[in-house]
Amino acid sequence: MKRIGQVLYGGSSARQGRKKKEIEELCELFVVGWKPGSAIAEVELAEPPAQMSLFGYIGEESLKAFLNGLLRIKDEPIDTLQMVPTGFDPGVLQTCDFLGRVLDHGVDLVTFQPVRVDALAPVTFDRHLREKLRGLLGKPLDQRQVEKVGRLEVLDGHRGLQGRLWEADGTKWLCIFKPEHLELLPDIWLRTVKVIGEAVIEPNKERVLNVVSIVSLEEEIAEGTLGGEAERLPFWTSLTLEELAELQGVQPADDVDQISALWPVDDDPDRMLAHILEERSARRGIAREGA
C-alpha cells in the first residue's frame, strides 16, 4: 500500500530514503479483527485527517489501485512493465511476489474482499496470479519449495557446490548446495537421498534445486527393514537373489507378470530401465578412466 501510494504521488516505490511521512501514515493498515478457520483478517486504513492535506485520500486511492491492478494483471494480457496498471512499478510487483510466498506453505489462495469501498470487486491471489507477476519481473514461472527423492551423483566443486540428483523416473536436477552441506556430501554421494529446497524450472533450461536440507534415506531403510544384519554385511558383498529375499523377508518374483503387478502405475518401466543402464554405463566409464 505504501509503495503504491508513493507511485501514485509520482515517485518510485523502490527509491532509497524515507517516503513522504503523510503517505506512510495514510496508507498504513491496522488489524481490527481476526476469525479462525480459514484465517480471516479484518484490516482498516488509517483515518484521513479532518482537514484534508495534499494526500488526503491517498490511502483509499492506493487500496483501489492495488485491487484493480491485481485484477487487471490476472485477467488481462499484460506482458511488459510498460503495460502495468496505474500505481504499479517494479518495486510494487516485487512486493506482491514476496506476498506470494505464503502459497509455498500450505496456503492455496488469499482473497482480498473490500467491505466499505464502493465499486471494488474481490481479488483472489493464487498461483496463476503469482506466475503472471513473476513473468512481468522476468523471474522463473515455477519457483517453490519442494521435496525430491533420488540418487545423488556427479558432485562438482569447481562452479560452486553442486551435484545432480536423479529421480526414479529419470528426472534430473542440478542441486545447488550451501557451504554447511559440505561435510555431508561425501557420505551421501551415490546414495538415495531426500532433498528439500526451492525448485526453479525455466523453459529449455536444466531443472535447478536450491537445497535447504538433505538427508540420506539408505540408513533409514537399512535400520527399518534389515535391522542389525545390514551392519554386519561387507559393503561390497554381492548376495544372491534368494539370500536377498530371505534377508528382506519376501519371496523372489518368478516371472515378469509378478513384477508388473507391483509396478507403480505412474512410472514407466522402460524409462526406469534406460536410466539404470545409462547410470551403469557412466559408472563403468569413470572406473576405466581411473584405472
N, C-alpha and C positions, 0 to 999 in steps of 0.2 A: 504494500500500500504506500509506504513512504517513498519507495523507488518510483512508483507510478506518479505520485504527486510531484516528485522532482522533475520527471519528464514533462508532465503537463504544464509545469511552471516555465519550462523552456530550457532546462539543463539536462545533464546526463546523469542517469541513475548510478553509474559506476565511477563518477568522478571522485577524486580524493578530497578529504577535508570534511568539515561539518556541513550538513544540509541546513536549509533555512529552518530556524527553530519553529516558526509558526507552522510550516508544512509538517514537520515531525510531530508536533503536538496534535494537529487536526487529523492526521492520518493514523494516529495510534488506536489500536483495538484493545478493548477490555473484555475479559471473560466474565459474563454475568450469570451464566447458568451452565449446568452440566448434567446430562442424563446418561445413565449406564446402558448396557446392552450394545447397541451399535455405536456407542461413543458419540453422542450428540453434544456439541459445544455451542453455546449461545454467546455471541460477541456483539459489542456495540462500539460505534465510533465515538471519539471524543465529542463533547458538546461544543458547537461553534460559539464564539463569543457573542454577547448581546449586541455589541457594536461591531458590525462586520468590518474586517480589515481586507486587504487585497486578496488574502487567501481564505475568505470566509467559508465557502462551501467546498473547499478542495478535498476534504475527507470523503464527502458523499460522491463528488465527481470522480475521485480515484477509485472508489468502490465500483461505480458504474463502468469505468474504463476497464477495470480488472475482469469483471464478469463478462461484459460484452466482448472484450478482447479474447478471452479464453474460448468463448463460444464461436467466435469467428475463426480462430486458429483451428479449432476442432472440426468445424463443418465446411470451411471454405478452402479452395486450392491456393493457399498462401505458401509460396515456395522460396521466397527470398526475404532477407531482412528489410529490403526496401518496401515490402508489402505488409509489414506488421501493423496491427491496429494502433489507433491513437493511444498514447500513454505507454506504449511498449518500446523497448530498445534492448540491445544485447544483455544489459545488466538485469533488466526485469525478466527476460527469458531464462537467464541463469538461475535466478531466484526461484522461478516456477519449476525449473528442472530439479533444483535441490528439494523442493517440496515433494516431488515425485518419488523421493527415496523411501517414503513410507510404504510405497507399493512393493518394496523388496522385503517387507517384514510382516507378511500375512494380511495386509490391507488390500482389498480388491479395488476400492474406489473411494473418493472423497467427494461429497456433494455439497455445493455452496447454494443455500436456499435463502434468498433475500426475504425479509419479513416486512419491513416498513419502508421499503424503497419501491416506488411505483415503476411499472413498465420494465421490470428486470426479470428475465427468466432464470430458473435454476441452472447451474452448470455442474456437470459431473467430470471430475478429474480422474481419468483412468489410464491404462497403458497406451491406448490409442492416442490420447491427447499428449501423453508424455513423449511418444515417438515422434509426433509432429513437432513438438518443441525441440527435441534433440536434433531432428533433421534441419531445422532452421539454424541451429547453432553449429551444424557441421559435425555433430558427435555421432558415434555408432548408434544405430537404432535399437539394438538389443544389448543392454548392459545391465546385468543384475547379478545378485549373489546366488550361486548355485552350488550343488553338491554333486561331485562326479566320482565314480569308482572305476579304476582301471589299473593298467600296469605302467609303472614309471620307467621310462627309458631315455637314452641319449641325453645325459646331463652335459651341460655346456657352461663353462665359467668365463669364456672369452668375451661374450657380449652381455655381461650381467649374469646373474644367477638364474639359469634357465634349464628346462627339461621338457620332455614330451611325454604326455600321458595318452595311452591307447585304451579306449573303452572296449568292452567285449564285442560291440557291433562294428568295430573298426574305426570309429570316430577318433580323430587325433586332435589333441590340444597342445598348444605351446604354453607351458606353465612358467610364469614369472614369479620367482621366489623372493622372499625377504631375507636380509642378512641373518636374522635369527634362525632361519631354517637350515643354515649351512651345516651345522653339526648333525642334523637328522638325515641328510640326503645320502651319505654313504651307506647307511644301514637299510634304507628303503629302496635303493636303486634296484631295478629289475624285480620288484615285488609288487603285489597288489595293494593299492593304497586307496584311501578315501580323501579327496581334496575338496576343500570348501574355499570359494573365492568369488571374485567378480568376473563374470564372463563378458567378453567383448566379441561380438560377431558382426563382421562387416562383409558386404558382398565381395566375392573374388579375393578374399584375404584369409590367411590362416586363423583358425579359432584361437583366441587368447584367453588365458585364465590367470588373473592376478590373484595369487594364492594368499589366503588368510591363515589357513591351518591345514595340516596334512598329517595323517596317521596311517600306520601300516595295518592292514587287515589280516595279513597272514598269521600274525601272532595270535589274534583273536580266534581265527579259525582253528589253529593248531591246539590252543588251550581248550576251546569249547568242544571240539569234535574228537580229537585224538588223546587228550589228556597228557599224562606224563610220558606215554610211549613215544610221542613225537620227539621229545627232548633227547631220547636215547638213540635216535636214528642218525647215523652219519649224514652230513649234508649231501654228499654225492652218491648216496646209496640208491640204486635203482631197484625197486620192488616189482615183482610180477603182478599181473592183473589180479590174480587170486589173493595174493598177500595184501594188496591194497584194499580189496573188497572186504577181507577179514578184518583188517585194521579199522576200517570205517564202519563195520557192522552192516554191510549191504551185500547184495549178490551182484556179480558181474552180469552185464547185458549179454544175451545170447545172439541177438540179431539187430539189424538196423531199425526194424519196426519198434522195438522196445525203446530205443533211443529217441526216435521221432515222437513217440507218445509223450515223452517227458520234456521235449524241447520247447522253450518259451515261444509262444506264437508270434511275438513281436520281433524275434531275432531270425535272421536269415542264416541257416547253417552253412550255405555256400560262402557267404561273406566271412563268417567266422573262420572257416577252414582256410580260406585265402589269406586272412590276417595271420593265422598261426604259421602257415607255410612261409609267408613273407618274413615274419619275425625270425623263424629258424634260419632262413637263408641269410638274413642280415647278421645273425649271431655267428654263423659259420664263417662269413667274410671277415668279421672282426677277429675271430680266432686265427684265421690264416694269416692276417696281417701281423698279428702279434707273435706268430711262430718264427 
